[in-house]
Amino acid sequence: MRKWHRWLVVFFGAFLLWISITGLLSQVVPWFLPKPDRAAAAAQVPAGFVCPETMNCRPKPPKGGSIIGTLHHLHSGESFGPVGVAIATLSGLAMVFFTISGIWMYVQMWANRRDRKLRPGLFWK
């Protein structure tokens, strides 16, 4: 398990770093953007239009995209086409593998220390 863990991180490490940075930015950037003007958005609604109660109606975003949309496309790999989406998906699966294998390796180390009666406890120095 340790060998797989180490070899896969060599390939997926850079992609996971990319995904985590773009994901973090997509959450933090909205804090610093100006809030949308609801009055201006309401003025764009055609006369006589009533939004159904079962729906959440919003005006179309302005052309040219937004920084949030761009970050989402970079985060998901959509900006790089089908290959980017495939790599992002495989990187997500790799993160699941790293989590499970990391816990597995920790439990094995903990069990070995417990069996040898070295230092009891979940953590050691």
C-alpha positions as CSV (number, residue, x, y, z in Angstrom):
1,M,0.0,0.0,0.0
2,R,2.8,2.4,0.9
3,K,4.5,1.9,-2.5
4,W,1.2,2.7,-4.4
5,H,0.7,5.7,-2.1
6,R,4.1,7.1,-2.9
7,W,4.1,6.5,-6.6
8,L,0.6,7.9,-7.2
9,V,1.4,11.1,-5.4
10,V,4.2,11.7,-7.8
11,F,1.8,12.0,-10.7
12,F,-1.3,13.3,-9.0
13,G,0.3,15.7,-6.5
14,A,0.5,18.6,-9.0
15,F,-3.1,18.1,-10.1
16,L,-4.4,17.9,-6.5
17,L,-2.5,21.1,-5.7
18,W,-4.1,22.8,-8.7
19,I,-7.6,21.5,-7.7
20,S,-7.2,22.6,-4.1
21,I,-5.9,26.1,-5.0
22,T,-8.6,26.8,-7.6
23,G,-11.3,25.4,-5.2
24,L,-10.0,27.6,-2.4
25,L,-10.0,30.6,-4.6
26,S,-13.5,29.9,-5.9
27,Q,-14.7,30.1,-2.2
28,V,-12.6,33.1,-1.1
29,V,-12.8,35.4,-4.1
30,P,-16.6,36.1,-3.7
31,W,-15.9,37.7,-0.3
32,F,-14.0,40.5,-2.1
33,L,-16.4,41.0,-5.1
34,P,-19.1,43.7,-5.0
35,K,-22.6,42.5,-4.2
36,P,-25.0,42.4,-7.2
37,D,-27.4,45.3,-7.6
38,R,-30.9,43.7,-7.3
39,A,-32.6,46.9,-8.5
40,A,-30.6,46.9,-11.7
41,A,-31.4,43.2,-12.2
42,A,-35.1,43.7,-11.6
43,A,-35.1,46.5,-14.2
44,Q,-34.0,43.9,-16.8
45,V,-37.0,41.7,-16.4
46,P,-39.5,42.0,-19.3
47,A,-42.8,43.8,-18.6
48,G,-45.5,41.4,-17.5
49,F,-43.1,38.6,-16.5
50,V,-44.0,36.8,-13.3
51,C,-41.6,34.2,-11.9
52,P,-43.5,31.0,-11.0
53,E,-43.6,30.3,-7.2
54,T,-41.8,26.9,-7.7
55,M,-38.8,28.4,-9.4
56,N,-36.0,30.7,-8.5
57,C,-35.7,33.2,-11.4
58,R,-32.5,35.1,-12.0
59,P,-31.4,37.3,-14.9
60,K,-28.8,36.0,-17.2
61,P,-25.2,36.8,-16.2
62,P,-23.5,39.5,-18.2
63,K,-21.6,38.4,-21.3
64,G,-17.9,37.9,-20.9
65,G,-18.2,35.6,-17.9
66,S,-17.1,36.1,-14.3
67,I,-14.1,35.3,-12.3
68,I,-16.2,32.7,-10.3
69,G,-17.2,31.0,-13.5
70,T,-13.6,31.0,-14.8
71,L,-12.3,29.5,-11.5
72,H,-15.0,26.8,-11.6
73,H,-14.0,25.8,-15.1
74,L,-10.3,25.7,-14.1
75,H,-11.2,23.8,-10.9
76,S,-13.2,21.1,-12.8
77,G,-10.8,20.8,-15.7
78,E,-13.5,22.0,-18.2
79,S,-11.1,24.7,-19.5
80,F,-8.8,21.9,-20.8
81,G,-11.4,19.9,-22.6
82,P,-12.3,16.2,-22.1
83,V,-8.7,15.4,-21.1
84,G,-8.8,18.0,-18.3
85,V,-12.1,16.7,-17.0
86,A,-10.7,13.1,-17.0
87,I,-7.6,14.2,-15.1
88,A,-9.7,16.1,-12.6
89,T,-11.9,13.0,-12.1
90,L,-9.0,10.7,-11.7
91,S,-7.4,13.2,-9.3
92,G,-10.6,13.1,-7.2
93,L,-10.5,9.3,-7.1
94,A,-6.8,9.5,-6.2
95,M,-7.7,11.8,-3.3
96,V,-10.1,9.1,-2.0
97,F,-7.3,6.5,-2.4
98,F,-4.8,8.7,-0.6
99,T,-7.2,9.1,2.3
100,I,-8.0,5.4,2.6
101,S,-4.4,4.3,2.2
102,G,-3.1,7.0,4.6
103,I,-5.5,5.8,7.3
104,W,-4.7,2.2,6.5
105,M,-0.9,2.8,6.9
106,Y,-1.5,4.8,10.1
107,V,-3.5,2.0,11.6
108,Q,-0.9,-0.6,10.7
109,M,1.9,1.5,12.3
110,W,-0.2,2.0,15.4
111,A,-1.0,-1.7,15.6
112,N,2.7,-2.6,15.2
113,R,3.7,-0.2,18.0
114,R,0.9,-1.5,20.3
115,D,1.9,-5.1,19.6
116,R,5.6,-4.4,20.5
117,K,4.5,-2.6,23.7
118,L,6.6,0.5,22.8
119,R,4.4,3.5,23.5
120,P,0.7,3.2,24.1
121,G,-1.6,5.8,22.6
122,L,-2.8,6.9,19.2
123,F,0.0,9.4,18.7
124,W,3.7,9.2,19.3
125,K,6.8,11.4,19.0
